Every structure is written in structure tokens, then in C-alpha cells.
């Protein structure tokens, strides 16, 4: 299963790199992704990942509400 996910991610990143024209911009990201798939240890803390997702959710809600600020405390309960 991990190999399938890694291959899908690799194929997606190849497309993104080709589209950007700047493959060096993705090197560090790819190194961390490969480490994660090999070790199972995420490169960032779960709390940081959850906060990032909450931020994106708050941004979506803000758009839906006409640009009103949405505090992260509304998302993270």
C-alpha cells in the first residue's frame, strides 16, 4: 500500500515539477516525503499539520461568509 501511495505521489510531483519549470524548488520536499514513506515518521508534528488544515478550513469558511474573519478556535475544538 505504501509503495502504491509513494508511486502516485511521485507521479503527481513529476507533473508539478514539469509544470513549474523549477525542479530544484521541490527537492527538499521530496526528500522529506521519501523519508516519511520509508520510516513512517512524519516530518512535522501532528499538531502543526492539524493547525495548517484548520487554517485552510477557516479560509474556506471566510470565503463562504463574504470575507469575514474566522478564528481558528472555531475550527479546532
MOUR-V414188 format. One record per residue. PSI is psi in degrees with one decimal (none if undefined). D_FIRST is the distance of its C-alpha to the first C-alpha in Angstrom with 2 decimals. Layout:
psi=PSI d_first=D_FIRST
psi=PSI d_first=D_FIRST
//
This chain:
psi=-45.5 d_first=0.00
psi=-40.2 d_first=3.81
psi=-40.0 d_first=5.39
psi=-45.8 d_first=5.14
psi=-42.8 d_first=6.34
psi=-41.5 d_first=8.58
psi=-40.7 d_first=9.92
psi=-43.3 d_first=10.77
psi=-43.2 d_first=12.37
psi=-46.3 d_first=14.14
psi=-41.4 d_first=15.52
psi=-41.5 d_first=16.72
psi=-36.4 d_first=18.32
psi=-43.3 d_first=20.00
psi=-42.4 d_first=21.63
psi=-40.5 d_first=22.75
psi=-44.4 d_first=24.15
psi=-40.4 d_first=25.98
psi=-34.0 d_first=27.41
psi=-29.0 d_first=28.62
psi=8.5 d_first=30.31
psi=74.9 d_first=29.71
psi=-29.8 d_first=26.71
psi=-22.8 d_first=28.04
psi=-21.1 d_first=27.56
psi=-4.5 d_first=23.75
psi=-54.4 d_first=23.71
psi=-39.2 d_first=23.69
psi=-46.0 d_first=21.03
psi=-37.7 d_first=18.67
psi=-45.5 d_first=19.59
psi=-37.7 d_first=18.69
psi=-45.0 d_first=15.33
psi=-43.7 d_first=14.45
psi=-43.0 d_first=15.96
psi=-46.8 d_first=13.95
psi=-31.0 d_first=10.52
psi=-38.3 d_first=12.26
psi=-24.1 d_first=14.15
psi=1.0 d_first=12.66
psi=118.0 d_first=16.25
psi=147.4 d_first=16.97
psi=-13.5 d_first=19.81
psi=157.6 d_first=21.88
psi=148.1 d_first=22.90
psi=-39.2 d_first=21.47
psi=-37.4 d_first=25.04
psi=-40.8 d_first=25.25
psi=-43.7 d_first=22.13
psi=-37.5 d_first=23.59
psi=-39.1 d_first=26.95
psi=-44.2 d_first=25.70
psi=-38.8 d_first=24.13
psi=-39.4 d_first=27.42
psi=-45.3 d_first=29.39
psi=-38.5 d_first=27.68
psi=-42.6 d_first=28.26
psi=-38.2 d_first=31.85
psi=-42.8 d_first=32.34
psi=-44.2 d_first=31.29
psi=-39.3 d_first=33.65
psi=-44.0 d_first=36.36
psi=-45.9 d_first=36.21
psi=-28.8 d_first=36.38
psi=15.2 d_first=39.38
psi=25.0 d_first=41.27
psi=6.1 d_first=40.47
psi=139.2 d_first=41.38
psi=136.5 d_first=39.85
psi=111.9 d_first=37.14
psi=145.3 d_first=36.92
psi=-26.6 d_first=33.58
psi=-20.7 d_first=35.09
psi=-28.0 d_first=34.98
psi=-47.4 d_first=31.20
psi=112.5 d_first=30.39
psi=none d_first=32.04
//
